[in-house]
Amino acid sequence: MPSEGNNTRLVLEKAVELFKQAGLQKGQILLVTDSVNGDKALDAVKALDNYTLSILGVGTADGAPIALPEGGFLKDEQGTIVIPN
């Protein structure tokens, strides 16, 4: 996606728009996310028509350490491992 955020409705609308621009009347959408606001996304899901949606949930409610490419984990200024939630 071109920007950060978690606007599921907008993501689904953009996916359908891209399919239609490509001339595809059917398609499969794979949404990989750490959260979904079901109330706000419900209308967009209902409007998918011939496009199927699969959702892969990732992450935990408690967060997890951020692995660094060189090994180890991201730490703050005090040397404590950063755990985003």
N, C-alpha and C positions, 0 to 999 in steps of 0.2 A: 504494500500500500504506500501511497506517496506521503503519508503523514502519520504521526502517532495518534493513538486514540482507541476508543472501543465503541464506535457507533455502528452497531451491527446492522441496523436498518439501512444506513448509507452504504455499507459494504455490499449488502445483498443487492441493493438497487444498482450499484456500479457494476457488479458482476453480470447482472441481466443486461444492462446497457452494452457491456463489452461483447457478450454473446450475440446480441442483436446487430451490433456494428459489424460483426464477423459473418452475419447472415445465418447464424445457427439458431434453429427453432427449438432445439433440445440441448441440454447440457447438464453437467454435474458440477456442483459447487462444493468445495471442501473448505470449511471454515475452521482454522486452527486458532484457538483463542484461550485466554485464561479466565474469561468471564463473558456473560451475555445478559443483557437486560431484556428478558423475555417480553415484558409488557410493551416496550418500545419497538421491539423487532417483530412482534406477532403479525402485524398487518403486512410487512414486507415478506414474511415467510408465506403467508396465505396468497400473496400475489405472484409467487414463483411460477405458476402454471406448469409448463413442461420442463422446468429446470429442477433437478433434484438437489437436496441439501443434505450434506453429512457434516457433523460437527465433531471435531476432535478437541476435547478439553485437556489442557496442559497446566501444570503447576499445582500448587497446594494453597490452601487458605492461610497456612502459617508461613509461606515463603520458603526460600532455599538459598544457600550461598551462591554467589556468582563465581563460576570457575574462570580462571585466567588462562590464556593460551599457553603461557610458559609454565603452568602448573600453579597449584595453590589457589587461594580465593581472594577476592577483592576485600580490602580492609579500609576502614576509615582512618582519620588522623591519629586516633588513639590506639590503633593496631587491632581493633575489634573487627571480626568478620562481618561484612555487610549482608544483611538478610532482608531483601525487599518484600513487602506484602502487598 
